[in-house]
Every structure is written in C-alpha cells, then in structure tokens.
Amino acid sequence: MEGVTTPEFSHKDRRDIYDYVERHGAMEPAKVREALGLEPHAFGHHVAVLRRDRVLEERNGKLRVAFEGGAEEEYRTADVSFTIRQAREEDLTGLVGAIRQAIGGGEYVRAETVADVVDNEGVLLRHNEIESRIFFVATVDNEVVGWVHLKHIDLDKLRHTGQLTVGVLEEYRGHGIGSHLLERGVEWAAKQGFETIENALPATNERAIEFLKSRGFEVDAIREDHYKLNGTYVDEVLMKKSLDRD
C-alpha cells in the first residue's frame, strides 16, 4: 500500500477482513476468520490477495495493516546505542508508557491526547477512510525510549497536512535521538506527498519549541489562553514545517 492512499476492495469479504484487522490491530488469521465466519479456503484466498496488493501483511504469525515505513536504522554514540524503526502493534504498551513518562509535567497536551486515544482504542496503527496514523520508535535494548507520531486526516481540505508529535524520555535526551526520530518522520511524510506537517505546544514548553525551530519549524499562529494548566491559562503555539516532496 503506497503512503496514505485509502485502500480499495473488489470484494466485500476482503473489505471485511481488512476492516476487522484495522480496528483490532495485529490479529492471528484464524481469529479473524472465526470472527467473520468465513470458510477457510475462501479466507485464505482473500488474505493472499490482500497481501499481494500490500494492503495487509503477515508478520510473526499475525495479520497487520501494511504501512511501508522503511528499514530499521542503528545508531551509536559514545554513551548509548539505539534503533529507530516503524512501530509495531506489540509496542503499544511500551509506547504509551514512554509518551506519558516523557510528557510528565503535562506540557505536551497533544502527545498526552495521542497516548490516551491509542490506549483507549488498543490499536497503534490506523488506516481507514477517515484517518491514518503511524509511529516510529527509538528503542534501547528493545525498550521504547522515544517516538515520532504522524496523523493524517483523509478529507479534501486537510489531506495535504500531517499532524506530528515527537518526544524522548528525559534520561535519553542529548544523544540525538529526538533529531533522528524527527528526521525519520519528516522523510516519511514527504514521501507520502504531505505538503506540511504541524505540531501544537503550550507556550510554556520552551525547550520543545526551540527544538522544533532549530529543525525548520516556524511559528504559524498563537492561540491565546488555549490551555489551562494547573489553574493558569497558557497560550498554544502552532508550529508548521513545509516539506520538499519526492
């Protein structure tokens, strides 16, 4: 499946299989078949077509939505070695925990919302007629220590723009992990044909705002008193980056 193009289906059963996996996350094929009440031979045929068309993929014995997120990348610094890769459904718990730990002080409301939505839905990756979302993670010893998240709204007036969040656990900052995550997310968005990506932060999160400015983001607008943090009204800073598309 190329980018965030909405998949199309020539058979109702294929749409039903895809929709079930998209709603529930990585699933064993037998459980999907049983849930939909499909005959084994027909189910196998439909799954083979969905895999051929790169709509679904099967990895570690489970069917998954097929996003082309690129290869794993290994990095080493003097103090830490880390991997950046596309997130998998198995990362959900660790990723939600990392987001909540990283935002600790409550100064990254959008990321907090992302964590709440993913935790509530119990599904990491989404790709349907309304929206798509993908995560890339940084891991150290297979533990999630950072993330970049991109969300795409599949509506004509918003199709050109992606929403982004990015963050790293406090103890792993200063090693370039955030920069590599952001670069990976920006590169992926550009390949999907996004024209811009945007982020939104409380004005009190000065460190994150300066980080994004140093990497090509500009302040697009300020919404006064948009948040109320610990009883105090705080402005929201809307930031945007224009992309060079392939």
N, C-alpha and C positions, 0 to 999 in steps of 0.2 A: 504494500500500500504506500503510495507516494505522499509524503507530507501529511497534511491535514485534510486531504480531499475526502469528502464524505463517501463511504463505500456504497456501491450499488449492487443489487442482487437480482438474479434472473429467476430465482426460485424461492417461494415462501419459506420452505424449511431451512434454507441457508440463512435467510434473514433471521429466523427464529433462533438458530444456533448462535449466530453472531451476537444478536441482542442479549441472549442469556449470558454468554461469556463476558460481554461488555459491561453488563450490570453487576455481575457477581465476581469478576476478577478471574485469576487463573483457576481453572477447574479441570479435574480429571475427565477425559472424554466419556467414560462410562456414566459418570454422574450427570453430565449434560444430556446424554442420550436418554437416560432414565427419566430425568426431569421433564423432557419434552415428549416422551412417549414415542420415540422414533424406532423403526425397525433397524437392526444392526447393519445390514448391508447398505440400506439407503443412507443411514447416518454416516457410515464410513465414506461413501461416495461424496456426499456433500462436504464433509470435512476435507477430503482430498482436494476438491475444487477450491474451497476457501483458502487452503494452504497454497495451492498453485497460484492463486490470484493475490497472494501476500496480504490477505485480509486477516487471517488468523495464522498463528504459528504454534507449534508444539515443542515445548522445552521442559525437560525434567519430568516428563510424563503428564504435562498439563497443557491444555489449550489456553492461548492468550491472544489478546489483541496485538496485531503485528505493527509496531512502530519501528521505523528504521532509525535507530539512534546512534549508529556508528560503533566503532570498536572501543574496547577498554583501553585506557591510557594510564601508564605507570609513571610516577614522578618520585624523585628522591631529592631531599635537601640534606643539609648537614645533620638535622635533628629528627626528621620524620620521612617515612615513605608512605605514599598514598596512591590510591587508584581512583580514577574518575570514569564512570560508566553510566549507561542508562539504568534507571531504577527498575527493579522487578517487583511483582506483587509481594514476594516474600520479604521485601524491605519495609513493608508498610509500618509495622510496629516500631522498628528502629528509626525510621524516618520521622514519623510523628513525634517520637520521643526526642529526637535531635532538634526538631524545629522548636518544640516547646522549651527545651533546655536553652537553646541558643537565644530565644527572644526573652528569656527570663523576666526582664524589667517591664514587659508589656509595651515596649516602644516600637513594635513592628506589628501593627494591627492586621495588615493584610496577610502576613505569614501565619499569624495566630488563627485567622479565619480559614486559611488553607488547611491547616492541621485539623481543625475542628470538622471541616467538611469531609476530609479523607477518612478521619477516624469514624465519623458517623456513618458514612456510606460503606466503609470496609473495603473499598476498592481504590487502588492507587491510580491506574491509568484509565482514562475515559476517551472515547472517540465515537460520538453519535451525531445526530442531525443538529443538535443544539450547541454542543461544546466539545472541545478536546483538551486534555491536559496530559503533560508528560513531565517527568522528573529525571534529572541526572543527579547522582550522588557521589560524594567523595567518601571513601572508606579507608580506614586504617585497621589492619588485622581483621578485615571483614566486618567491622563495626562502622555504621554511618556516622560521620563527623561533620558533614556539610551537605548542602543541596542547592540546586537551582531548579525552579519550577516555572513552567510556561503554560499559560491557559489561553485558548483561542475560542472566541465566540463566533459560531458559524452563521452570522447574519450579515447581509449585504453591507450595512453601514459600519460594521466592526471587523469584517473579515481580514482587513489589511493590518490589524494591530494585534499584538500579543501582550498579555499581562505577565509580569515576571516577579518572582521573589527569589532571594538568594541569601544564604547565611552559612556560618561556620561556628561550631562550638568554640567557646571562649578560649579553652586551653590549646586549640589548634590554630588560632589566628596568628598572623605574622609569618606564615610559611608559604604564602602564595596560593593557598587552596581556594580561597574565595575568588581570586583573579582567574584561575584556571576554570572554575565552575562557571563563572560569568561568561568567559570566552566560549566555553562549550555550548552554553545556552544560546548565546548570540549567534554563533555559527549555525546551529540547528535552525533557529528561527529564520535566518537569512535564506537557508536552503529551501524552506517551506514557502518562500515568497512573501513573508511578512515585510511590510514597509517600515514599521516602527514597533518598538517594544516600550512598555511603560511600567512604572512602579510608583507606589504611593507610600509615603512615610510620614509619621508625625515629625514636626519641625524640631522636636527635642532630640531626635535620633541623628545628631550631627555627624557622628562617625560614619554611619551608613550613607548619609547624603554626600559627604565628601568622598567616600569610596566610589560611589557611582559617578560623581562629577569627574573624578580622575580617570574614568574609563569611558568617557564620551557621552554621558548622560547630561541633559540640560534641564533646568527647572522650567516646566511648561506652564504651571499655574500654582497658585496657593489658595487653598480654601480656608478662610479664617474660622477659627474656633470649631473645626470639624470634629475633633475628638474631645472627650472629657476623660482625662487620665488622672486618677487619684484626686478627683474633685476639682481639677484645674482644666480649663479649656485650652486646647492646643491646636495650632494650625496644621493642616495637612499639606505636604509638599508633593505635588505631582511632577514626576520626572519622566523624560522621554529620550529615546535614542533612535535616530534614523539609521536604517540598515542599507548596506550595499548588497543587493540581491544577485545571486548567480544567474 
